[in-house]
């Protein structure tokens, strides 16, 4: 039996002659419909709006029906009444509308009417109120006996509904019995609930599965014997790394090695999770590294999959798996196979390269954008010893051994909704990356706060007092604990900036020191990198620190960023992707720079240069607690997450035009980052970047005003607005998010900055969906060729016929006359 959920609300009414309205409503369904739960009729409250002509009710509707057929589909009928100041209620309108027959969210507008009486009745209604009403509410939605009514159109009502169907049809067909297939011919039809997962029990012949695969040639893999699994191919690339910059080149030498690896993977029986080759491996978000529980990741060997708990399922919903095509737009029927495959793809869009194109794409679309800012005026948990340690698994706690032989869980500061105090910590779990920013309040003892060995500013605090347990399963809790063989020491490094590009090993000369109220070499960023080998535990730990200078003052709030990442042994050359292939919500937007190498006079090679480090991508400045722009810490622009940020930049002494130009370039560096060259920056169209194919990258469109650089240094570009245009591409049933263009606009500060101490700069990023509706392309009708046999006119044209000529004329004349008719 099918089930229908109707969840929504009656929003309100507008354009009625008077305000102070309320509504009576009810849902009518046929005799084959059974109400399982909910109330099918009710009445709203009375609303008398102070301003405007929209009466707001927001009355909830929540019913649950069960049915065996489609006859008597539910419809909602309403009666709108006016409640006057004397406490009388008079009818203002009747109306009804059908509940939509497709699942999803719908907004309905119901037009109402009222019956009109005789002149005497209308005169009485106008002065005394009341008016004629229907004897039965069945006349609202029934056409019987309604032809004699005289009505008057009133106003309209609005309501929203969310429909959900629990329907599942399973059809299984087998071929007619033959010698090769002795099975009898059967046809079965079952109806089940969605929770029973019809998909798991459905079956179809192998040949039919291959026909329905329809897998794009671009995202497929080869098997070891050279044949194609699911009709797929794979390209093997060699990664060249230079200064944290990668370039991919097609490598044919390692093709046999990769194929043999996949062959061994297929033959291996030591793991319960085999490799699953899919068209879009959406969970493979780290190139060159094995992603957890991602059975379609080619980087995962069988030793990596030993730690898997389950295989991540496809992002398609259960409804998509049952009914892969929505071409009919029907809640009950679907197209399982479509011969015209091109209709299931979104149209390709050309990326904008000029301002006019951007404005054309955004025209007639519901967009939001922050406006340029106005010019400012002048003016612990307690320790509990563990009873037993299990082998490391996904989500299990990381264990450390302190210098006094105390076994504890490794914890890092964690900011909460109510507090960002660094004293609040949280246990770190194996194979779960963590990021947090906390604040520390400086006390009155400034020298002790800076130089104490347990101070939060001291780098030695983060690696000298403990060691990581490599494999908890090898730890004997019955004997005294020590780090003789089962501890991983921490290798500390000090880096120059937040990107952790240039780092040197830590030494004792890097400990903090204080000079009055200044604390030098204080910790600002902490980054732990856990290098592991799955169930075999931790192999080593690397610590990357960033040091800075702090001007200490009592009650000063100092922020410190903490990061913890995991890395498989032997997979150092990897980076996190932002999707596979399309972008995923909340993932960083990937940028790079174009490389043009002139091969001949008329031929130039194009390729992309992209960094491993996401800090070199599309970023914006972070704001310190005091409101100033942070020169060390930056935030990534995340896909489809709009942001607005501002901060204050100290204004240096400016006396010449050259100094003003230097200050403008410094503002650009703070806004876009030092790794972005605004004259040659491209954005990756997909979350899976391809540095070989430059057509999959889109250049930025810059519309920055020319800086009016003069002796007073007015006209500095202080505000930037960035528009990111994205659209769906690929199949309708498996769309992928793609960035098709980025436009950067600026606004100038038209006052002199020479006498200012600080200048406010701002940046805003807005994402706009410019997806075109899918194209409905239909195939051309077939061409029929009809040929008559050579003896069709026999015996009229035979040699033995004496009247052949006259007969031929008669036949031809008859055919011509028939053609005219």
Secondary structure, 3 states (H helix, E strand, C coil): CEEEEEEEEEEEEECCCCCCEEEEEEEECCCCEEEEEECCEEECCCECCCCCCEEEEEEEEEEEEEECCCCCCCEEEEEEEEECCCCCEEEEEEEEEECCCCCEEEEEEEEEEEECCCHHHHHHHHHHCCCCCCCCCHHHHCCCCCCCCCEEEEEEEEEEEEEEEECCEEEEECCCCCCCCCCCCCEEEEECCHHHCHHHHCCCCHHHHHHCCCCCHHHCCECCCCCECCCCCCCCEEEEEECCEEEEEECCCCHHHHHHHHHHHHHCCCCCCCCCCCCCCCCCCEECCCCCCCCCCCCCCHHHHCCCCCCCCCCCCHHHHHCCCCCCCCCCCCCCCCCCHHHHECCCCCCCCCHHHHHHHHCCCCCCCCCCCCCCCCCCCCCCCCCCCCCCCCCCECEEEECCCCEEECEEECCCCCCCECCCEEECECCCCEEEEEEEECCCCHHHHHHCCCCCCCHHHHCCCEEEECCHHHCCCCCCCCCCCCEECEEEEEECCCCCCCEEECCHHHCCEEECCEEEEEEEEEEEEEEECHHHCEEEEEEEEEEEEEECCCCCEEEEEEEEEEEECCCCCCEECCCCCCECCCCECCEEEEEEEECCCCCEEEEEEEECCHHHCCEEEEECCCCEEEEEEEEECECCCCEEEEEEEECCCCCCHHHHHHHHHHHHHHHHCCCCCCCCEEEECCCCCCCCCHHHEEEEEEECCCCCCCCCCCCEEEEEEEEEEEEEEEECCCEEEEEEEEEEEEEEECCCCCCCCEEEEEEEEEEEECCCCCCCCCCCCCCCCCCCCCCCCCCCCCCCCCCHHHHHHHHHHHHHHHHHC
